[in-house]
């Protein structure tokens, strides 16, 4: 079994800046505050977390074909 990436580059839709973040291994993160502009992002309705909505890598539970939260 291959290792699950635990980092995702989140792109803020407000300012367009990218930030590399470490994802929790066993839970979802519904909110994330952009360190550049202060915008608080919320997961999109169809997604389980901000990494699935705005990141370049899905959260670990989704990568492992598990239902997230």
FENCOR-V847849 format. One record per backbone hydrogen bond with DSSP energy under -0.5 kcal/mol. CO is the residue of the C=O (numbers start at 0). NH is the residue of the N-H. Records with the same first field share a line. If there is no record, write none. Layout:
CO = NH / NH
//
This chain:
2 = 4
5 = 22
7 = 9 / 20
8 = 55
9 = 11 / 18
11 = 15
16 = 11
18 = 9
20 = 7
23 = 59
27 = 29
28 = 49
29 = 42
31 = 33 / 40
33 = 37
38 = 33 / 40
40 = 31
43 = 46
48 = 52
49 = 53 / 54
50 = 54
53 = 10
58 = 62
59 = 63
60 = 65
61 = 64
//
